[in-house]
Amino acid sequence: MTNYEIMYIVRPDIEETAIKKVHENFVKILTDNGANVTESKELGQKQLAYPIKKHNTGYYFLINLEAKDDKAINEFDRLALISEDIIRHLIINLDK
């Protein structure tokens, strides 16, 4: 099993319930594709170091997970790039 850490930023101009729904949907995407989510944290709204897509703040989320292969990671990456709600994401392989 390979350990990964994913951090992503959700745009701040949507409702709080929609922000939580975005997070729940992306955790479900990971688990549906064979990943085991070990930790999931909402880090709250923070000021960005520089504007991203005309936003100065964003809601940060952190997910730690284990996966046998990269299927779940690839699907998360693909959908995060498509999603208009996620303004930035980063996936780190903790085992390298």
VOGU-3710 file (C-alpha; in Angstrom, 3 decimals, decimal comma):
1> mtnyeimyiv> 0,000/0,000/0,000  1,239/3,439/-0,944  0,544/6,420/1,311  -0,611/9,695/-0,221  -1,490/13,148/1,054  -3,869/15,367/-0,889  -4,451/19,029/-0,146  -6,953/21,032/-2,130  -8,573/24,456/-2,004  -12,290/24,997/-2,626
11> rpdieetaik> -13,400/28,384/-3,917  -14,907/30,606/-1,198  -17,898/32,049/-3,082  -20,171/29,020/-2,689  -22,399/28,112/0,275  -20,977/26,229/3,248  -23,197/23,206/2,594  -21,949/23,089/-1,012  -18,352/23,215/0,214  -18,953/20,222/2,482
21> kvhenfvkil> -20,697/18,394/-0,368  -17,666/18,956/-2,639  -15,431/17,431/0,054  -17,761/14,463/0,610  -17,944/13,813/-3,149  -14,162/13,778/-3,540  -13,689/11,479/-0,525  -16,307/9,159/-2,093  -14,437/9,230/-5,418  -11,284/8,080/-3,630
31> tdnganvtes> -12,992/5,280/-1,707  -14,988/4,101/-4,733  -11,723/3,667/-6,629  -10,097/1,466/-3,988  -8,350/3,942/-1,688  -8,545/3,745/2,097  -8,961/7,251/3,557  -7,091/7,270/6,885  -7,626/10,930/7,770  -9,750/13,748/6,409
41> kelgqkqlay> -9,570/17,303/7,787  -11,220/20,590/6,986  -8,592/23,241/7,703  -10,977/26,158/7,242  -10,905/29,333/5,225  -7,459/30,876/4,798  -5,936/33,821/2,990  -4,114/32,820/-0,207  -0,549/34,011/-0,786  -1,608/35,301/-4,204
51> pikkhntgyy> -4,931/35,437/-6,070  -5,974/32,196/-7,747  -8,745/32,483/-10,333  -9,604/35,921/-8,896  -10,050/34,548/-5,327  -8,044/35,865/-2,361  -9,256/33,233/0,132  -10,180/29,560/-0,053  -11,338/26,607/2,038  -8,483/24,163/2,616
61> flinleakdd> -8,951/20,400/2,943  -6,387/17,710/3,748  -6,827/13,991/3,029  -4,394/11,209/3,967  -4,980/7,866/2,279  -3,556/4,487/1,352  -3,952/2,962/-2,099  -2,779/-0,255/-3,751  -2,449/1,357/-7,161  -2,780/4,823/-8,636
71> kainefdrla> -6,330/4,394/-9,967  -7,934/6,468/-7,174  -5,243/9,161/-7,364  -5,560/9,477/-11,135  -9,351/9,750/-10,931  -9,134/12,390/-8,173  -6,598/14,371/-10,209  -8,721/14,179/-13,361  -11,922/15,300/-11,640  -10,192/18,015/-9,586
81> lisediirhl> -8,846/19,536/-12,792  -12,332/19,514/-14,332  -14,168/20,798/-11,233  -14,899/24,499/-11,106  -15,203/24,308/-7,298  -11,563/23,293/-6,693  -9,173/26,121/-7,491  -5,918/24,297/-6,648  -4,866/20,801/-5,543  -1,653/18,978/-4,696
91> iinldk> -1,045/15,213/-4,420  2,051/13,985/-2,589  3,345/10,405/-2,496  4,592/10,060/1,090  6,552/6,864/0,381  9,052/8,434/-2,040
//
